């Protein structure tokens, strides 16, 4: 059983979630709760920063799929950033870069959001 | 008893009667051989024998023990009433007055003897009946010595009767003076001991405890009645008649007399006992009721598994246990410190209002913190007491007892209310505590039961899922052609795996090969796999192009799969005539390919997206289809990510590089089974770590007949 932590930082209209550790079937509910919380608060500009994430499984990927439709319908988005190559490989294999914007740096994602609002 | 014992009873009774007759006959007829004294003694001996035989006979019958305690005295009177009347009237016929002995010596005729025998036999029957009645009472709640004392009394009495017979009179009777005759002294001593034993036996009246208040009163009056009748009979004329029985048969007379005395002593002591028990009888009954309801509740509660019904039952039973007017149960909410009304019984509106008030919540906190019961015996006068909505104080008394769980601290609180002040005493509080403990056990049982049912259900679910999943995989490797060698293996990590593979013959020369991975691990994964297999099976023969097939499968799958689930799939079509392979990678691991000309392994990775992630627009746009040669010497290696994601003890992945080098190793050394080598490698790499689902399909186009 590997641990998972999540921290949240809000900056005006954008919220950033920092994920750390293992995101698998056991810890996915915790992640889902955090995302759901943002949706409940009507905060639809979301960035997930994968800098400290060691591992992600299909359960973790499923969490995104469960919420993205709602977020996008509300003119928001979930952008991903700071992935390690190992984690990126998992997303890449499945073709996720075609569904989500994945950036090297969080700032790029922030910029994208700000540009979109103008 | 009946069919076998009745003849025995009858038979023995007849013998007893015969013995009585013989005894009387011997006593009263002049047989010149014996002296008058000896005749009497021998006659009395027969009477004693008759007494013993009759006791055996009567003891055999339906025992008095089957009659409830409170009815025994009454039953005794009713059964023996007839006999007593007979005896009294019979004795009354014998002329009262003086010189009976004279009149008898004048008429020694058989019918008198018969008559006297009947009288004596009646006396024998009644005495035996009295003894058995008292036997039944005395032996309730017996100690080791009780039986001994009783039989000692009986034997003592018979002994006394025998000695008196030798003396020709009742030593303990009126007007008998003690002399220095050793027989006198012996008789006297035995007599005193016998009376002493009567008193000892008469203390055994603890059966009084088993009657309820009303039964105690009834028994009291019945006992008084019988005692009074006995005393009255002693004083009337017929007392003289009993005296006259002694003339006919000393033994019978003395025995009957002493037995009657025994009964009287016993009744008097029982009457005292009943009188002393009467004041506390009410409370005693209440205690018994409480204990019995506690016991009943205990056995019912532990069988009740439905949680809601259990809570309901608990509140109802609280009413009974402490004889309250209202009762209700507050259960603590799972993750907070607040309570919720879970069940109530006979709670009127004003109490309901009180329960919703703020002051009441304070009470709950008080009990919750102290973890001990609270009794408010005068609600009107108490401080910090809840009020109803109209701010009117409610009168009466209230008690709240916490239910403590072994693991979770306080789980709930039971409340009981009485309209009367000072309705709850220390005993009631203890009663509720005992009840509360039982309740907690029942509640925890119920929860555990639900949990174990849930676990079982889950396990069943997993078993079903596994069944489904096993049935979905191919039962055997198909034969494609002489020069095509196929290996396939699928090892699920847990009970249900998510890996899938299949072979479908599309045309004479074309075969479809599909290897996939369903996200998730449970029944739903198995069901999605079944869906996938269905779609592929039905669509593959229509769309020979893997890309078109994937597009169609995605289109069909998307609306039929949970948003959070998806499937990765590698779909390939082998053309055995053209020696070519077309393939599409829907988000799956790359296809391993050994190219015979280049003599190297490659990982082929066309662009693609997993199935079920997109409705079709993006999927259709980006999905690629590649075509390569499948010349002799070529090898295809399909796999799922369980192979590369195996971890070792240092949390390192097996990875693509190691996979490639293992494949190269197999190629160079020309192994016969790739899958075995790879599985060994994985095993030694992972050691104890549990791998994910592992699936591999290896297809070789052999060069020559040797099988390379």
Interface residues (C-beta under 8 A of the other chain):
Chain A: X25 X58 X59 X61 X62 X63 X65 X66 X69 X86 X93 X94 X95 X96 X98 X99
Chain B: X519 X520 X521 X563 X564 X565 X566 X568 X587 X588 X589 X607 X608 X609 X610 X613 X614 X618 X622 X641 X653
